[in-house]
């Protein structure tokens, strides 16, 4: 299976590339990514292309700490909705467990591990993709983001014992210390932050358990969704959203944490479109609502997300060749028992 990275991993790439004396669009094009940041910011990209972009940026800029500085430039915002789960955990330890559990949503080419030893905790980053030649910029980017995450959770209490890298130093240790506030150890068995395990027990005052559960459920639902299941999932969202007003593709795409353009492309690959699914959903629901005598026509229009009754009536006539009133009248006639059926019923009872 191809490892993927959420497009949010490229958050802020254009201004950062400019700071490094590079043209972001040129770099993106060379590795086969869309040159407009909005085209990939909320979709997914192959890990191999993401890794190639970091390598190319490192080479063209002449900055061996390109990945590290990019991670510091981005900060925790690149984690997207996953950040809500992390920040609304009850303790720092629970936050890091959530990061480990759901990190594959952000990057399926790497894993997060949290281990305890001798009163210390080790938060490590492990690349699991075997077909990339160099992962050093990605590792340094991830550890830079990791530091900012811990600072956001702990503030001044974040005082790591050590920073470990598997690779050798590619710049002076003083440069790493200037950027991270700590001198890393190189050629280690792990890529990791090491810190006092007691920090894991610190409660997070802003925790909202209910919000965390909602976002967890949302992320789990999206992570298990295959492309073939996408149309049915979109229709499920439409059924839930329509009673609250007009539903646009932007709303559905935002809920799914992908761009509008990506959603359109994925649906096209399944031989459908957002408008087609919206029409199908409205058509199916309209028949159900019209059969309910407790709901009037204006209410039906509102439940289907139409601004007024006339817009609903035009759409319904297009679907069925009959106006809603004509369809409802005909449907009632079909359901009305005939005199012969009544006789038959009496004979059976007798």
N, C-alpha and C positions, 0 to 999 in steps of 0.2 A: 504494500500500500504506500502511495506517495505521501511523504511527510509534508504537512502544511503549516503555515504561519498566518495568523490573522493579519490583515492589512494594517491594523492599528500599530503593528510593530514598526511601520514606516512613518509614524506620527512625527512631524517636524523635520522630516528628512530634507526637504527643499531648503529651508533657511539654514539648517546645519551645513549642508553641502556648500551653500554660498559662503558661509563663514570660513570654510576650508579652502576656498578658492576654486570650487568645482561647480559645474552645471548639473543640477539634479536630473533634469530631463534627459541629458545625454547618458548619464550613468544608468538610469532606469531603462532606457532604450537598449543599451548594450547588453543588458542581462535579460531582455525580453519582457520587461514589465511596462505597464501603461505609463506614459510620461506625465499624465495629469494625476496628481495625488488623489483627487476626489474619485478617480476611477477604481482605486484599489484600497482606499483607506478603510472601508468597512467590509471588504470581502476577504477571501483567502488567497494566498499565493503559495507556490511550492517552496519548501524550505531551501532547496538547492539554489533557487534564484535569490532568495533573501541572503543566503550565505555568500553567494557570488557578488552581490551588490556591496556587502561589507568589505570583501576582499578587494574589489575594484576601487572602492573609496579609499581604502588604506594605501593602495599602490599609487593611485593618481595624486592623492594629497601629499604623499611623502610623510604622512603622520602615522607613526607606528601605533599610536594610541587612539586611532580613529574610532574604533568600536567602543572603547571605554568612554571617550568624550561624548559620543553619540548617545550612549545610555544615560549619562549624566544630563545631557541636554533634554532628553525625552522625559525622564522621571516616571512615576508610577501610572501616569495617564494612559500609557500604552497597554495596560492590562484591561482597559475597557470595563465592561460590566462585571468582570471577575473581581475588580477592585471593591465593588459593593459587598460582595460576599466576604472578602477579607476584612474590610473595615468594620463590618457589623458582627464579627465574631465576638464571643464573650471574653476571650483572653488572647494574648499574643500567640500562645501555643496553638489555640484553635484557629487563629487566623492563618498561621503557617501550614497547618494541616489542610485547610481549605485550599490554599495555594497549591500544595502538593497534589491534592485530589483532582482539582479542576484545571491544572496548568495545561493539559493536553488540548483544551479548548483554544488556548492562545497559541500554543506551539506544540505540535505533535512530534516534532523532531528532537525533543529533549525532555528530560524529567527532572523534577525537584525531589530532593530527599532531605529528611530531617532526622538526625540521629543524636543520641545522647551518649556521653562517655565521660566518666570521672568528673561529674559536676559541670561539664561543658556541653554545649549544643553545637552541632555542625549542620548548617544549611547549605547543601551542595547542589550544583548544577551539572547534569550529565547529558552530553550529546549522545543520542541513540542512533542517529543516521550514519551509516557506514560508507556512503558513496560521495563524501565531500572531502576535498584534499586538505583544507585547513579550517579550523573552527575557532582559532584564537580570537579574532575580533568579536565573534558572537559570544564567546565565553566571557570576555571582558565587558561587553555590553550588558549581559545578563547580571553579572556580579555588581555592576554599577547601579543598575535598576534595583537589585536586591538591597543594596545599601540605602537607597532612597526610600524603599518600602519600609525598612526597619526604622529609619529615622521618622517616617510619617506615623508609625505605630508607637514609638517609644520616646521621640523627642530627644532631649539631652541625656536620657538614660541609656541611649544606644552607644555603648563603648565596647566594640568588638575586641576579642583577645588576639585574633589573627585573621589574615586574609591569605588564602592559599590558591595557587595556580598550578596546574599540571605542566604548563609550558614554561619555557625559559623567558627571562625578561627581554623584551624587545625595545626597551627604552631605559634610561637611567632610573634607578629605584627612587631617586628624589622626585622625578616627574610623577610617578605613581603616588607618592606621598602628598605631593602638592595638590593633586586632584581628589584623593580619597581620604587624606588625613591619617593614613597608616602605610607602613612599608610592607608590601606583600612578601610572601615566601614563594619561591618558584621551584619548579621540578618536584612538586608534591604529589601525593596519591590522589588528591581531590581538587576540584574547583569549588571553593567553599568559603563562607564566612563562619568563624568560630567565635562563640560568645558564651557568657555565663548562662547556664540552663535556668537559673532562677528568673530570668527575664520572661520566660515562657508563661509564668504564672501571673504576670501583671494583667489586671483587667483592663478592658478597653471601655472607657466611660461613655463613648458615643454609640455603643453597640445597640442595635435594633434587631432582636432575634426574629421578629415577624418578617421584617424586610429581608433579612438574610435567607430565610426559608423560601420566600417568594422568588428571589433571584436565583437561588440554588435550583429550584424546580425548573425555572425558565432555562437556565444554562444546561441542565441535564437533558431537558426535552430537545433542545437544539443540537446537542452533541450526538444524540442517538438518531438524528434524522438523516435518512438517505435521500439522494436526489429523486429517486422514484416516488418517495413518500411526500415530496414537497407540495404537489398540487393539493393533496388531501389535507395537509397541514394548513395551507393557506386558506382553504375553505373552512376549516375549523376556526381559524382566527376571524374570518369574515362573519361567521355565524355569531361569534361572541361580540364582535365590534359593531355590527350593523344597528342593533337596537339603540346604540348611543349616538347615532348620527351618521352622516356621510363618511364612508371609509375610502381613503386614498392609498395608493401604492406606497407613498412615502411613510405612512403610519405602519403598514405591515412590514416594510423593509427595516424600519427603525426597531420594531419589536424583535425582529429576527437578527438584529445586529449585523446586517449586511447593507450594501448600497442598493439604491433603487435600480441602478443599471444591472447589478449582479443578479438581483431577483428576477428581473425581466429576462436575462440571459438563461438562467437556470430553468425557468418555466418554458422558455422557447425550446430548450433541449428535450423537454418532456411533451413537446407538441401542443402547448397551450399558452395562455397569456393571462395576465392579471384580470383584464377586462372580461375575458371569457369565463374565468372562474367566478368573478363577481356576478355576472349575468346568470350563470348556472345556479349559484347559491341563492340569489334573489328569486329566481323562478321557482326553485324547489320550496323555499320558505313561503312564497306568496300563496301557493296552493294550500299549504297547511294553515296559514293564518285565515284565509278566506273561508275555510271550512269551520272555523270557530265563530259561532254566532255572537260571542261576547266581545269581539273585536270589530270596530267599525272600519270603514275604508280609509279614513284619514289616519287612524292609528296604524293600520297595516303599512301605509306609505311611510310613516315615521319609523316603524320597526325595521323597514328595509333600507333605511338611510336616505330616503328621498326628501327633497325640500318641501314638496307639496303633492297633493293628490293627483294633479294633472300629469306630473312627470311619471308617477307610478303607473297611471292608467295607460299612458302611451307605451311604456315599456311592456306592460302586461299584454296589451293588444298585439304588440310585435311578437311576443313569445307564443301566444295561443290563438291569435286570429279572432279573439273575442275580447270585449272590454271586461274589466273585473265584475261589473254588475251582471252582464250577460252570462259570464262563466258561472257566477255564484247562483244565478237563477236556474241555469241548466243543470248544475250539480245538484241542487235541491230537488229538481224534478226527477232526476235519475235515482235519488235516494228514496223518494216517496213510494211507498208500497202500492201496488195495483190492487184492484178489487179481487182479481183472481187469486193473487198471492195471499190475500186475507182469507179467502174461502179455503184455500189449501191449508192455511195454518189452522183454521178452526177444525178442519177434518182430521188433521194430524192429532190435535189435542183431544178431539173426541175419541 
